[in-house]
Each structure stands twice: as structure tokens, then as C-alpha cells.
Amino acid sequence: MDDDAAFFDAMAAYYDARHRSGDDDATPADARFYRDLVADADGPALELGVGTGRVYLELLAAGLVVDGVDVSTGMLDVLREKAAARGLTPSVRRGDVLDLDPDREYDVVYAPNRMFNHLTSIDDQRAALHNVRDALAPGGRFALNTFVPAFDVVADYGDAVEQTLTVDDDHYRVVATTSLDDEVEQVARLHHEVHRNGAFLTERETTLALVPKRQFELLFDAAGFSDWTAYGDFDREPLESPSQEMVWVVER
């Protein structure tokens, strides 16, 4: 996942601004969902793809015991700075789901921020789920969120989307373009061109798997999970529309 590490290292400075929630609640909907899931468990939790701590720090602030891993040292540096500013002590390290090697079992493992889509091969997806299952205590749960690969959205791939962001005294312009990199394997390529204060800064690419609901079900079954439920969005409504976020809760 070296390409992913470079991609997220490059965007660490403006990641939070780019993903700032429009939710009226001070805690975003996804963070509330994962916080409540972990709070209902008896033991510790593990966040995969912890990033800058956008979700993770909300759980830590709620007094929950949560470890975290991420491939990006740049993201982890931002997380630690944010934690220090809030008087929190994070338990995070560089790592990824393909090489977990946890030193304890978890009651909940969760992968927010569409982290699972960065696993673009079936082999990696299967290996990741086996590692997650091994990290879970008996009766533990795995949760993740992802997008439904909607036909109308895929049809618009190739159109550039521009976003302007302000972080401290710096002004960023991010031009993001998604293209279908491999139509047979259903892999998309996300390209970011970044300008800071009017000057070109960097450009980076990463790949994302388009994973439909049925493929998830086959993967969960192959990994030996006992049961799973797909929800539409973080309020646990039925999944009925491609515009909804696909949110999974999976039983070990």
C-alpha cells in the first residue's frame, strides 16, 4: 500500500478541511455510529485507516479504549498533534490491515472513511478480512462503510471536481479526477492535483475498488464470518438506494 501512503502523506495538511462535515452535530454521523458501536462492546476496539483521527479522536474523547493503525506517517503526525491539543493520549502506529499482527484481541474492529476500497485485489480483500477476523475476540464485530458503485456516478467519471480549502493561513485548490482504470476488474483511479497559495504543490494518485453489495457478502462468507447486515447510511436505515452510504456490521 505504498502508493496509498504517498497519496495520504501528501494530503495530510488539508485532509480535515476537505472532509469537514456539514452535520449540525459537533460529532459527524460516521463518528457517532462507530462511537456508539464501540460503546456497546465490553472490550477494546481497533480502527483501520485511522488517518488524522477525524473519527478516532471522537471515540478517544468519549473515554473509549481504541487502538489505531494507518499507512501514512503524515496523517499520524497530524493525529498526534490534534490529540495533544485536546489533552488526549492516542494509541496509534504505522501499519495496515494486510499486516496487522495485533498484540491483543478486540471486541470491535472498524474501517471508516471507505478504507476497504483501497484494497483493489480479491487476494488483498480476502487477506484483510481474514486478518480482521483473527483480531476479533469471539463474538466480536467488524464494521465498515463504503459507497454503492452507482451507474450514474461511474458514468460521470473523468469529470474534474475542484475544491478550495483554507487551512490556517494557507489556501489550497484541489482538482480531483476519478477515472475507470480497469473496467474488467472494476478499479477506479483517483488523481489529485494540488495548488497552495496559487502555486502548484503536488499531484498524487491512488486506486479504489468498486465493490458491490453481493461481493461483500461473498467475501464475508469466505472469511468465515457468521452473519452480516448492510445498512443505508449511519442511522441504520434499510439499504435501498445507491445514493446511500453502504454501512456493514459483521459478526465474527
C-alpha positions in Angstrom: 0.0 0.0 0.0 3.0 2.3 -0.6 1.0 4.4 -3.2 -1.7 4.9 -0.7 0.8 6.1 1.9 2.3 8.7 -0.5 -1.2 9.8 -1.5 -2.3 10.4 2.1 1.0 11.8 3.2 0.6 14.5 0.5 -2.9 15.4 1.6 -2.4 15.2 5.4 -2.2 19.0 5.8 -5.7 19.7 4.2 -7.4 16.3 4.8 -9.6 17.5 7.7 -10.7 20.6 5.8 -11.6 18.6 2.8 -13.7 16.2 4.8 -15.3 18.7 7.2 -18.8 17.6 7.9 -21.8 19.7 7.2 -23.6 17.9 10.0 -25.2 20.2 12.6 -24.0 17.9 15.4 -20.4 18.7 16.6 -19.6 15.0 16.0 -20.1 13.7 12.4 -22.6 11.0 11.7 -20.0 8.3 11.0 -18.1 9.1 14.2 -21.3 8.8 16.2 -22.1 5.5 14.6 -18.7 4.0 15.4 -18.6 5.6 18.8 -21.9 4.0 19.7 -20.9 0.6 18.3 -17.7 0.6 20.4 -19.5 1.9 23.5 -21.9 -1.1 23.3 -19.0 -3.5 23.4 -17.2 -4.8 26.5 -13.6 -4.6 25.4 -11.2 -2.5 23.3 -11.6 -1.6 19.6 -9.2 -1.1 16.7 -9.6 1.5 13.9 -8.2 0.6 10.5 -7.0 3.6 8.4 -7.1 6.0 11.4 -5.8 8.9 9.3 -5.8 12.3 11.0 -8.1 11.0 13.8 -11.2 12.6 12.4 -13.2 9.6 13.7 -10.7 8.1 16.2 -10.3 11.1 18.4 -14.1 11.4 18.9 -14.1 7.8 20.4 -11.0 8.6 22.5 -12.6 11.7 23.8 -15.6 9.6 24.8 -13.4 7.6 27.1 -13.3 4.5 24.9 -10.3 2.2 24.6 -9.3 2.3 20.9 -6.1 1.5 19.1 -5.4 2.7 15.5 -3.3 1.9 12.5 -2.6 3.8 9.3 -0.2 3.5 6.4 0.6 7.3 6.4 3.1 8.7 8.8 2.0 12.2 7.7 -1.6 11.5 8.7 -0.4 10.0 12.1 1.7 13.1 12.8 -1.4 15.3 12.3 -3.4 13.0 14.6 -0.9 13.2 17.4 -0.8 17.0 17.1 -4.6 17.2 17.3 -4.7 14.7 20.2 -2.1 16.7 22.2 -4.2 19.9 21.7 -7.2 18.1 23.1 -5.3 16.5 26.0 -5.8 13.0 24.6 -3.2 10.2 24.5 -3.6 8.1 21.3 -2.5 4.5 20.8 -1.7 4.5 17.1 1.0 3.1 14.9 2.0 2.8 11.3 0.6 -0.3 9.8 -2.1 -1.7 7.6 -4.8 -4.4 7.5 -2.6 -6.7 5.4 0.0 -6.9 8.2 -2.0 -6.3 11.5 -0.2 -8.6 14.0 -2.2 -7.2 17.0 -0.9 -7.9 20.5 -4.5 -8.3 21.8 -8.0 -9.3 20.7 -10.6 -6.7 20.0 -14.4 -6.6 20.6 -14.8 -4.3 17.6 -12.6 -3.6 14.6 -13.9 -0.9 12.3 -12.8 0.7 9.0 -14.3 4.1 8.4 -13.7 6.6 5.6 -14.2 3.9 2.9 -10.8 2.4 3.8 -11.7 -1.0 2.4 -12.0 0.3 -1.1 -8.2 0.9 -1.2 -7.8 -2.9 -1.3 -8.1 -3.4 -5.1 -7.5 -7.1 -5.5 -9.6 -10.1 -4.3 -6.5 -11.5 -2.7 -5.9 -8.4 -0.6 -9.6 -8.2 0.3 -9.7 -11.8 1.4 -6.4 -11.5 3.4 -7.7 -8.3 5.1 -10.9 -9.9 6.2 -9.1 -13.0 7.5 -6.8 -10.7 9.5 -9.7 -8.8 10.9 -11.5 -12.0 11.9 -8.3 -13.2 13.6 -8.0 -9.9 15.5 -11.6 -10.2 16.8 -12.5 -11.8 20.1 -15.2 -14.5 20.0 -18.5 -12.7 19.4 -16.7 -9.6 18.2 -17.9 -7.3 15.4 -16.4 -5.7 12.3 -17.9 -2.6 10.8 -17.1 -0.5 7.7 -18.6 2.0 5.4 -18.3 2.3 1.7 -20.1 3.6 -1.4 -22.5 1.9 -3.6 -20.9 1.7 -7.2 -23.8 3.6 -8.7 -24.1 3.5 -12.5 -24.8 7.3 -12.9 -21.8 8.2 -10.8 -19.5 5.9 -12.7 -20.8 7.4 -15.9 -19.5 10.8 -14.8 -16.0 9.5 -14.1 -13.5 11.7 -15.9 -15.1 15.0 -14.9 -12.8 17.1 -12.7 -14.1 18.3 -9.4 -12.5 21.4 -7.9 -12.4 22.3 -4.2 -11.0 25.3 -2.4 -9.9 25.0 1.2 -8.3 27.2 3.8 -6.0 25.7 6.5 -4.6 28.2 8.9 -3.1 30.9 6.6 -2.8 28.6 3.5 -5.2 28.4 0.7 -5.5 25.1 -1.2 -7.1 24.3 -4.5 -7.6 20.6 -5.1 -8.6 19.3 -8.5 -9.8 15.7 -8.2 -10.5 13.5 -11.2 -11.8 9.9 -10.9 -11.4 7.6 -13.9 -12.2 3.9 -14.5 -8.7 2.5 -14.5 -9.7 -1.2 -15.2 -13.2 -1.8 -16.5 -12.9 -5.6 -16.2 -11.6 -5.6 -12.6 -13.7 -2.6 -11.6 -10.9 -0.5 -10.3 -11.0 3.3 -10.4 -8.1 5.7 -10.3 -8.3 8.9 -8.2 -6.0 11.7 -9.2 -5.4 14.9 -7.1 -3.7 18.0 -8.4 -3.0 20.3 -5.5 -2.1 24.1 -5.6 -1.2 26.1 -2.4 -1.5 29.8 -2.3 -1.7 30.0 -6.1 1.3 27.8 -6.9 1.4 24.2 -7.9 2.2 22.0 -4.9 2.0 18.3 -5.9 -0.1 15.7 -7.6 -0.8 12.2 -6.4 -2.8 9.1 -7.5 -4.4 6.2 -5.7 -6.7 3.4 -6.8 -10.1 2.3 -5.4 -12.1 -0.9 -5.9 -15.7 -0.7 -6.8 -17.2 -3.3 -4.5 -20.9 -4.1 -4.9 -23.1 -5.5 -2.0 -23.0 -9.1 -3.3 -19.3 -9.2 -3.5 -19.1 -8.1 0.2 -21.4 -10.9 1.1 -19.3 -13.5 -0.7 -16.1 -12.1 0.9 -17.6 -12.2 4.4 -18.7 -15.8 3.9 -15.3 -16.8 2.5 -13.6 -15.3 5.5 -15.7 -17.3 7.9 -17.9 -14.6 9.4 -21.1 -15.8 10.9 -23.6 -13.1 10.0 -23.7 -9.6 8.4 -26.1 -6.7 7.9 -25.9 -3.9 5.3 -27.5 -0.6 6.3 -28.2 2.5 4.3 -26.3 5.4 5.9 -25.2 5.7 9.6 -28.7 5.8 11.1 -29.1 2.1 10.2 -31.9 2.6 7.7 -32.5 -0.2 5.1 -30.1 0.0 2.2 -32.5 0.8 -0.7 -30.8 3.4 -2.8 -27.4 3.8 -4.5 -27.2 7.3 -3.0 -27.0 5.9 0.5 -23.7 5.0 2.2 -23.3 1.3 2.4 -22.6 0.5 6.1 -21.8 -3.0 7.2 -21.9 -4.6 10.7 -20.4 -8.1 10.5 -20.4 -10.7 13.3 -17.4 -12.9 13.9 
